Amino acid sequence: IVINPNAELMYDSPEMREIGMVFKMVPKNPKESKIIRRICQAFRKHSMPMYGGADESSTDLNSTVSKKLSEVLPNLKKDDSKMNMGSMNNFIRVPNLCKFTFMHGNRVHPYLVQFKPCAISKVEVTYTPDGNYSTYTDGAPAAVELRINFMETKTIFASEVNYDGVSF
């Protein structure tokens, strides 16, 4: 048996799917303008990395390392077991992942493809979606177009495709 070199040329590795969505939002009143702004800011915020090597529930890395060292090497002096790992802000955390589902009423939509957890890879906000810049008297844009690109973080396998309904 020999490996077919042609198959290797055709297929290198699975590709992560990219999903693009475009939303045009037109506020009817100042309250809706504020909601639209918060929606755009939320997507911007969650597409960006964060400071810190640990989340709020984690313990301080310096104290964890010092404790482990003193357990492993009990004869160490207290001062020797303290390692300065620097500020946790020297690290960068990756952006949050998100999961969304297309719905039909209160059920998962049977005709639309569903997606695995995604990272937000790009956020664009256009304040001139109709080609003209216009605002209300308070300065809020008359219309906003929000473009979001998502990148799936898990590979989809052929066994996950369902011919009769929901699939990835």
Disulfide bonds with the S-S distance in Angstrom:
none
